[in-house]
Amino acid sequence: MRNYEVVFVIKPDLEAEATAAVVEKFTRLIADQGGQVIEVDQWGKKRMAYEVRKYREGYYVLMKFKGTPVVAQELERVLKITDEVIRYLITRLEEAS
């Protein structure tokens, strides 16, 4: 299994429960696909450098997980179609040598 890191930005106008539900949705998705969530770091609301989908700020979440490339592909597919997510980036972390 490979190590991955995903940062996604959620719409800032969502209620706290809705934001928590979005984070839980992706945590559950990774586990259901056979991956393992290592860390979830919620950075909170931050101002973005430029406007994205008419939003100047967003709720940032960093998630580190282990999984196969299929897990990362499925996560990306779901991130693309989730309306609450306005931006995301998945990166593969290098193995420690």
Buried (B, 14 or more C-beta within 10 A) or exposed (E): EBBBBBBBBBBBEBEEEEBEEBBEEBBEBBBEBEBEBEEBEEEEEEEBEEEEEEBEBBBBBEBBBBBBEEBBEBBEEBBEEBEBBBBBEBEEEEEEE
